[in-house]
């Protein structure tokens, strides 16, 4: 019988002998570390902040900070299928240039900070190019979260507007609900248009002399630095007082080889239990990796401190396209493969935005949420064209972005101006991989030096509770389990740049690791001095943030496992006993 040794193992853990899995005290409660008081206070605040439900789809807000005759046309009073209060919220279109309608308009969502006000605005931009920031609003870091595979929207306990005034913008022209004919050929043009829009938006909402933070993911690794640099160049702190920036899994350098081909083999090797490739295929990958010079390149340039400026990578031949080879092989193993989050398997989850992973699909009778007429009316969106999560056409003229790589000038400029820039990569992302991003950082000069001078592998310890799925745990009698604790990745800070490698995060980090992303933003905003400071309160707001690293030295790859609390092991043993009991009943 397997139950006897399992029970013996449980009884060997102090203080658990008297705790039934169905009992009054969950075993994890017996092993909370000294920070229990702070974390439990945090948990209570987060749960109290959850919006009450109602049956009318009508948003009830007691007070408004930004409601005026000029902003009232943008006020969102209700959203279809949202049956809880979501606070003060505005959305609609603002012209890029009120005197030149040919420049079009950009669409926005604005969620003022919950609780005590702050004089700052944090901008969020999705990538693409041409992908709507409404994805970020409703599936990543907005007050309303409707994740793929879930039945209905819920209040997001990790909404970034718990920390700051949040602005999500569909840009450039041709993206999402932004109207007009795309005319940009460069990031400089896009940034100039965004600055004009942002000034017009501020005038409508009566905003001036605020600190500004620019954040985003993916291709926003180009948008964010260029727009931030434009704000700096405006030399106008009344409207463009840039204070920091953040980019997730960002396109900051070469996407033909450095951020795609070079790191592919290392990524697969570090996550082979997910990929599932056999030895024959792995040997084939290793041979191509060596033959095409990828191994030599990594040996020479993925070092700390940097060994020198990296040469241009050249063109990729079909023989050396190791990234595409992995894609094809994985789809033969996992037909529902999602490169944005490699651990996803079948079935493909229903996605209210109509784009689950790399697929574009909505079940019959379930159109994408932002194409529904009732939703379009509720958010004051244009009706002359239909919203798409990612544009069907080009948002650059002839599909060409002529601007230089972000690492060449604008990203260093932003770091040197603010000394508050965070770059993070998720280890379960196969679109923009961790080692590729680190390679580009090692090819960037800022504040007097090339790249990081020290290895960026300081263990990131984050010991805060996870409240997003609290109802699920409560209903299952597992209210003491709050998700992974202990090491959440690696981090490193030098000369104004914070690097974070996030374990078990996909391409959209606020979606896949919201607790971690919340802590990232806290650092950017200056709410915490260290992202790994578990001894001090994360912030005065209601929420806070929380692997197998692909780029850490092999000796460090599992360093977090020994730091897990003993109670986690005990709780898993309890769950096993319950499972066996159920099977034998």
C-alpha positions in Angstrom: 0.0 0.0 0.0 1.3 3.5 -0.9 -0.8 5.3 1.8 1.2 4.0 4.8 4.6 5.5 3.8 3.0 8.7 2.7 1.3 9.1 6.0 4.5 8.2 7.8 6.3 11.0 5.8 3.6 13.5 6.8 3.8 12.5 10.5 7.5 13.0 10.3 7.0 16.7 9.6 6.7 18.6 13.0 3.3 20.1 13.9 1.5 18.2 11.1 0.5 15.0 12.9 -2.6 16.6 14.3 -3.6 18.3 11.1 -6.1 16.4 8.9 -6.2 17.5 5.2 -9.9 18.2 5.8 -9.1 19.8 9.2 -9.3 23.3 10.6 -5.8 24.4 10.0 -4.1 23.9 6.6 -0.5 22.5 7.1 1.1 25.6 5.4 -0.2 27.8 8.2 2.1 26.0 10.7 5.2 26.9 8.7 4.7 30.6 7.8 8.0 32.5 8.2 8.4 35.6 10.2 6.8 37.7 7.6 3.4 36.2 8.2 1.9 39.3 9.7 2.8 41.5 6.7 1.7 39.0 4.1 -1.6 38.2 5.9 -2.3 42.0 6.2 -1.5 42.3 2.5 -3.9 39.4 1.7 -6.7 40.9 3.7 -6.3 44.2 1.9 -6.2 42.6 -1.5 -9.4 40.6 -0.8 -11.2 43.6 0.6 -10.3 45.5 -2.5 -12.1 43.0 -4.8 -15.0 44.8 -6.4 -18.4 43.8 -5.2 -20.7 42.1 -7.7 -23.9 43.5 -9.1 -26.5 42.1 -11.5 -27.0 45.1 -13.8 -23.7 45.4 -15.6 -23.6 49.0 -14.3 -20.4 50.4 -12.7 -21.0 52.2 -9.4 -18.3 54.6 -8.5 -18.7 56.8 -5.4 -16.2 59.5 -6.4 -14.3 60.6 -9.5 -11.0 62.4 -9.8 -11.0 63.1 -13.5 -14.7 63.5 -14.4 -15.4 66.9 -15.9 -17.6 68.2 -18.8 -14.6 67.5 -21.1 -14.0 64.0 -19.9 -17.6 62.8 -19.4 -18.0 61.7 -23.0 -15.2 59.2 -22.4 -16.6 57.8 -19.1 -17.3 54.1 -19.1 -20.4 53.4 -17.0 -20.9 49.7 -17.8 -19.3 46.9 -19.8 -21.1 43.9 -21.2 -20.6 40.7 -19.1 -18.7 42.6 -16.4 -20.9 42.1 -13.3 -18.7 43.9 -10.7 -17.7 47.4 -10.1 -14.4 48.3 -11.8 -13.9 51.9 -10.6 -13.3 55.1 -12.5 -12.7 54.3 -16.2 -12.5 56.2 -19.4 -12.0 55.2 -23.1 -12.3 56.7 -26.5 -10.4 58.3 -29.4 -8.2 61.4 -29.3 -6.9 63.1 -32.4 -3.1 63.0 -33.0 -3.4 66.6 -34.3 -6.7 68.4 -33.8 -5.7 70.8 -36.7 -4.7 68.0 -39.1 -7.2 65.2 -39.2 -5.2 63.3 -41.8 -2.9 62.2 -39.0 -5.8 60.1 -37.5 -6.6 59.4 -33.9 -5.4 57.0 -31.2 -7.7 55.0 -29.0 -7.2 54.7 -25.2 -8.3 53.2 -22.0 -7.6 55.2 -18.8 -8.0 53.8 -15.3 -7.1 56.3 -12.6 -5.3 54.9 -9.5 -7.5 53.2 -7.0 -7.3 54.6 -3.5 -5.0 57.6 -2.7 -4.2 59.6 -5.8 -0.8 60.0 -7.4 0.5 62.6 -9.8 1.9 60.3 -12.4 0.8 58.4 -15.5 2.0 55.0 -16.6 1.6 54.2 -20.3 1.2 50.6 -21.5 1.8 49.6 -25.1 1.5 46.2 -26.7 3.7 45.2 -29.6 3.2 43.5 -32.9 3.8 45.8 -34.7 0.1 46.5 -34.9 -1.2 44.6 -31.9 -3.8 46.3 -29.7 -3.0 47.4 -26.2 -6.6 46.4 -25.3 -5.1 43.0 -24.9 -2.9 44.4 -22.1 -6.0 46.1 -20.6 -8.2 43.0 -20.4 -5.8 40.1 -20.2 -2.7 41.4 -18.5 -2.6 44.4 -16.1 -6.0 46.2 -16.2 -8.7 46.3 -13.5 -10.8 43.7 -15.5 -9.1 40.4 -16.4 -10.6 37.9 -18.8 -7.9 35.3 -19.3 -8.0 32.7 -22.1 -9.8 29.6 -21.1 -12.0 31.3 -18.4 -15.7 31.6 -18.4 -16.1 35.3 -17.5 -14.2 38.4 -16.5 -13.1 39.0 -12.9 -11.6 41.8 -10.9 -7.9 41.8 -11.3 -6.2 41.9 -7.8 -2.9 42.7 -9.6 -4.2 45.5 -11.7 -1.5 48.1 -12.2 -4.0 50.9 -11.4 -3.7 49.8 -7.8 -0.3 51.5 -8.0 -0.6 54.3 -10.6 -2.8 56.0 -13.1 -2.8 53.7 -16.1 -3.2 54.6 -19.8 -3.4 51.9 -22.5 -3.1 53.2 -26.0 -3.7 51.5 -29.4 -0.8 52.8 -31.5 0.5 53.5 -34.1 -2.2 54.4 -36.6 -3.8 51.2 -38.0 -3.6 49.4 -34.7 -6.8 48.2 -32.9 -9.3 51.0 -32.7 -6.8 53.7 -33.8 -8.2 55.3 -37.0 -6.5 56.6 -40.0 -4.2 55.6 -42.8 -0.7 54.4 -41.7 2.0 56.8 -42.8 5.0 56.0 -40.6 8.2 54.7 -42.0 10.2 55.0 -38.7 10.0 54.9 -34.9 10.8 58.6 -34.9 7.6 59.4 -36.8 5.6 57.1 -34.5 7.1 58.7 -31.4 6.4 62.2 -32.6 2.7 61.3 -33.3 2.4 59.7 -29.9 3.7 62.8 -28.2 1.1 65.0 -29.9 -1.6 62.6 -29.0 -0.4 62.4 -25.4 -0.4 66.2 -25.1 -3.9 66.4 -26.4 -5.0 63.7 -24.1 -3.5 65.5 -21.1 -5.3 68.7 -22.0 -8.6 66.9 -22.0 -8.0 65.3 -18.6 -6.5 68.4 -17.0 -3.2 66.6 -16.4 0.0 68.6 -16.0 3.3 68.3 -14.1 2.9 64.5 -13.7 5.8 62.0 -13.7 5.5 59.8 -16.8 6.5 56.1 -17.1 6.4 54.2 -20.4 6.0 50.4 -20.4 5.2 47.7 -22.8 6.2 44.3 -24.2 7.5 42.6 -27.3 7.8 45.0 -30.3 7.2 47.7 -27.7 10.9 47.1 -27.1 11.2 49.6 -29.9 8.1 51.7 -29.2 8.9 52.3 -25.5 12.5 53.6 -25.9 11.7 55.7 -28.9 8.7 57.3 -27.4 10.6 57.8 -24.1 13.4 59.5 -26.0 10.9 61.7 -27.8 9.5 62.8 -24.4 13.1 63.6 -23.2 13.8 65.6 -26.4 10.6 67.6 -25.9 12.3 69.4 -23.0 8.9 70.0 -21.5 8.5 68.7 -17.9 5.0 70.0 -17.7 3.8 67.3 -20.1 6.7 64.9 -20.7 8.6 64.5 -17.4 9.9 61.0 -18.0 10.7 59.2 -14.8 11.2 55.5 -15.9 10.5 52.7 -18.3 9.8 49.0 -18.4 9.9 46.5 -21.3 9.0 42.8 -21.2 10.5 40.2 -23.6 11.4 43.1 -25.8 12.6 43.5 -29.4 15.6 45.7 -28.5 18.1 44.3 -31.1 18.5 42.0 -34.0 15.5 39.6 -34.5 17.0 37.8 -37.5 19.6 35.9 -35.4 20.7 37.4 -32.1 17.3 37.3 -30.3 16.0 34.2 -32.2 18.6 31.8 -33.7 21.5 32.1 -31.2 19.6 31.2 -28.0 17.3 28.5 -29.5 19.4 25.4 -28.5 20.0 26.7 -25.0 16.4 27.4 -24.5 15.3 23.9 -25.7 18.0 22.2 -23.5 16.9 24.1 -20.4 13.3 23.2 -21.0 13.6 19.8 -22.6 11.0 18.2 -20.3 8.5 20.6 -21.9 9.7 20.3 -25.5 9.8 16.5 -25.5 12.4 16.0 -28.2 14.3 12.8 -28.6 18.1 12.3 -28.6 18.3 12.1 -32.4 16.6 15.5 -32.9 18.6 17.1 -30.1 21.9 15.9 -31.7 20.7 17.4 -35.0 20.1 20.7 -33.3 23.5 20.7 -31.6 25.2 20.0 -34.9 23.5 22.9 -36.6 24.2 25.1 -33.6 27.9 24.4 -33.8 28.2 24.3 -37.6 26.5 27.7 -38.0 28.8 29.4 -35.5 26.1 30.0 -32.9 28.0 28.3 -30.1 31.2 30.2 -30.8 29.3 33.5 -30.8 27.7 32.7 -27.5 31.0 31.6 -26.0 32.6 34.9 -27.0 29.9 37.4 -26.3 27.5 36.1 -23.7 30.0 36.8 -21.0 30.3 39.3 -18.1 31.8 41.8 -18.4 31.3 42.2 -22.1 34.2 41.0 -24.3 33.6 43.7 -27.0 31.1 45.1 -29.5 29.4 42.3 -31.4 29.7 42.1 -35.1 26.7 42.2 -37.4 25.2 38.7 -37.4 24.6 38.4 -41.2 21.8 36.6 -42.9 20.2 33.3 -41.9 20.5 30.5 -44.4 17.8 27.8 -44.5 20.3 25.3 -43.2 21.0 27.5 -40.1 17.3 28.3 -39.3 17.4 26.3 -36.2 14.5 28.3 -34.7 12.1 27.3 -37.5 13.2 23.7 -37.3 12.2 23.6 -33.6 8.9 25.2 -34.4 8.1 22.5 -37.0 9.2 19.6 -34.9 7.2 20.8 -31.8 4.0 21.2 -33.8 4.3 17.5 -34.7 4.4 16.7 -31.0 2.1 19.3 -29.6 -0.4 20.5 -32.2 -1.6 23.2 -29.8 1.9 24.5 -29.3 2.0 28.2 -28.1 5.5 29.8 -28.6 4.4 32.7 -26.4 4.0 30.2 -23.5 5.7 26.9 -24.2 4.1 24.8 -21.5 0.6 25.2 -23.0 -0.8 22.0 -24.5 -4.2 21.0 -26.0 -6.9 22.0 -26.0 -6.5 25.5 -27.4 -8.2 27.7 -24.8 -11.1 29.9 -25.8 -9.9 33.4 -26.1 -12.3 36.4 -26.0 -9.9 38.3 -28.2 -10.0 35.7 -30.9 -6.3 34.9 -30.9 -5.3 32.1 -28.6 -1.5 31.7 -29.0 -0.5 31.7 -32.6 -4.0 30.7 -33.8 -6.8 33.1 -34.9 -10.1 31.5 -33.9 -13.4 32.3 -32.2 -16.0 29.6 -31.7 -19.2 30.1 -33.7 -21.5 32.6 -32.0 -18.6 34.0 -29.9 -17.1 36.9 -31.8 -14.1 38.7 -30.3 -15.2 40.8 -27.4 -14.1 44.2 -28.8 -16.0 43.5 -32.1 -19.4 43.2 -30.3 -21.7 46.1 -31.0 -22.7 46.4 -27.4 -19.0 46.6 -26.3 -18.1 49.0 -29.1 -20.9 51.3 -27.9 -20.0 51.0 -24.2 -16.4 52.0 -24.8 -17.1 54.8 -27.3 -15.1 53.1 -30.0 -15.2 53.8 -33.8 -17.9 52.0 -35.7 -16.5 52.5 -39.2 -14.2 49.5 -39.1 -13.8 46.4 -37.0 -11.2 45.9 -34.2 -8.6 43.2 -34.6 -6.2 42.1 -31.9 -3.3 42.4 -34.4 -3.7 44.4 -37.6 -4.3 42.5 -40.8 -2.3 45.1 -42.8 0.9 47.0 -42.3 1.2 49.8 -39.7 4.4 50.9 -41.4 4.5 52.0 -45.0 5.4 48.9 -47.1 5.9 47.1 -43.8 9.3 48.5 -43.2 10.5 50.1 -39.9 13.7 52.0 -40.9 14.8 53.0 -37.5 18.0 51.9 -35.7 18.0 49.2 -33.1 16.9 50.4 -29.6 20.2 49.4 -28.1 22.1 51.7 -30.4 21.0 55.1 -29.0 17.5 55.6 -27.6 17.5 52.9 -24.9 20.9 54.1 -23.5 19.5 57.7 -23.6 16.5 56.7 -21.5 18.5 54.7 -19.0 21.0 57.6 -18.5 18.2 60.2 -18.1 16.0 58.2 -15.6 18.3 55.6 -14.1 15.1 53.7 -13.6 14.7 51.2 -16.5 13.7 47.6 -16.1 14.1 44.9 -18.8 12.7 41.5 -18.1 12.4 38.2 -20.0 10.2 35.2 -19.3 11.9 31.8 -19.5 8.8 30.1 -21.1 8.9 32.5 -24.0 10.1 31.1 -27.4 9.4 34.3 -29.3 11.9 36.5 -27.6 14.3 34.4 -25.5 16.1 35.2 -22.4 19.7 34.7 -23.7 18.9 36.7 -26.8 17.9 39.6 -24.7 21.0 39.3 -22.5 23.1 39.2 -25.7 21.7 42.5 -26.8 22.2 44.1 -23.4 25.9 43.0 -23.6 26.1 44.8 -26.9 24.7 48.1 -25.5 26.8 50.9 -24.0 25.2 53.1 -21.3 26.5 55.2 -18.5 30.1 54.7 -19.6 30.4 50.9 -20.0 29.5 48.2 -22.5 27.0 45.7 -21.0 26.8 44.4 -17.5 30.1 44.2 -15.7 29.0 41.3 -13.4 27.0 38.2 -14.1 23.2 38.9 -13.8 22.3 35.9 -11.7 21.4 37.1 -8.3 18.5 34.9 -7.0 15.3 36.8 -7.0 13.5 35.9 -3.8 9.9 37.0 -3.6 7.8 35.7 -0.7 4.4 37.3 -1.1 1.0 35.6 -1.3 -0.8 34.9 -4.5 -4.4 36.2 -4.4 -5.6 35.9 -8.0 -7.0 32.4 -7.6 -7.8 32.6 -4.0 -11.5 31.6 -4.6 -10.3 28.4 -6.3 -8.1 27.5 -3.3 -10.8 28.3 -0.8 -13.3 26.2 -2.6 -10.9 23.3 -2.7 -10.0 23.5 1.0 -6.4 24.6 0.1 -6.6 28.2 1.2 -3.0 28.0 2.6 -1.4 27.4 -0.8 -0.7 30.7 -2.6 1.4 29.5 -5.5 5.2 29.3 -5.9 7.2 31.0 -3.2 11.0 31.5 -2.8 13.1 32.0 -5.9 11.2 33.5 -8.8 14.1 34.1 -11.1 17.3 36.1 -11.3 17.9 39.8 -11.2 20.7 42.3 -11.5 21.0 46.1 -11.4 23.8 48.2 -12.8 24.1 51.8 -13.7 20.3 52.5 -13.8 19.3 49.3 -15.6 17.4 46.5 -13.7 17.4 43.1 -15.4 15.0 40.4 -14.3 14.8 36.8 -15.6 11.3 35.5 -14.6 10.8 31.8 -14.1 7.7 30.2 -15.7 6.7 33.4 -17.4 5.6 33.5 -21.1 5.9 36.4 -23.5 3.1 38.3 -21.8 4.5 38.5 -18.3 1.7 40.3 -16.6 -0.7 37.6 -17.8 1.4 34.6 -16.9 3.2 35.9 -13.8 1.1 38.8 -12.6 2.5 38.8 -9.1 6.0 39.1 -10.4 5.1 41.8 -12.9 3.4 43.8 -10.1 6.7 43.8 -8.2 8.6 44.9 -11.4 6.3 47.9 -11.7 6.7 48.7 -8.0 10.4 49.1 -8.5 10.1 51.2 -11.6 7.7 53.6 -9.8 10.1 53.8 -6.8 7.7 52.1 -4.4 10.5 49.6 -3.5 14.2 50.0 -3.7 14.9 46.3 -4.4 12.6 43.9 -6.3 13.8 41.2 -4.0 13.1 43.0 -0.7 10.7 40.6 1.0 11.3 42.2 4.4 9.6 45.5 3.6 6.0 46.1 2.5 5.7 45.9 -1.2 3.7 49.1 -1.2 0.8 50.8 0.5 -1.5 49.6 -2.2 -3.6 46.5 -2.2 -1.5 44.1 -4.2 2.1 42.9 -4.8 4.0 40.5 -7.0 5.7 37.1 -6.7 11.4 27.9 -13.4 13.9 26.8 -14.9 16.3 29.5 -16.0 17.6 29.1 -19.5 20.6 31.4 -19.2 21.9 30.9 -15.7 25.0 28.9 -15.1 24.2 25.2 -14.7 25.4 25.3 -11.1 22.6 27.8 -10.4 19.7 26.4 -12.3 17.9 24.8 -9.4 19.2 27.0 -6.6 15.7 28.1 -5.7 14.5 24.6 -5.0 16.4 24.2 -1.7 14.9 27.4 -0.4 11.2 26.2 -0.7 9.5 26.1 2.6 9.2 22.6 4.2 5.5 23.1 4.4 5.1 23.2 0.7 6.5 19.6 0.5 4.3 18.6 3.4 1.2 20.1 1.7 1.9 18.2 -1.5 2.2 15.0 0.5 -1.2 15.8 2.1 -2.7 16.3 -1.3 -1.3 12.9 -2.5 -2.8 11.2 0.5 -6.2 12.8 -0.3 -5.9 11.7 -4.0 -5.1 8.1 -3.1 -7.9 8.1 -0.5 -10.3 9.3 -3.2 -9.1 6.6 -5.7 -9.6 3.8 -3.2 -12.9 5.0 -1.8 
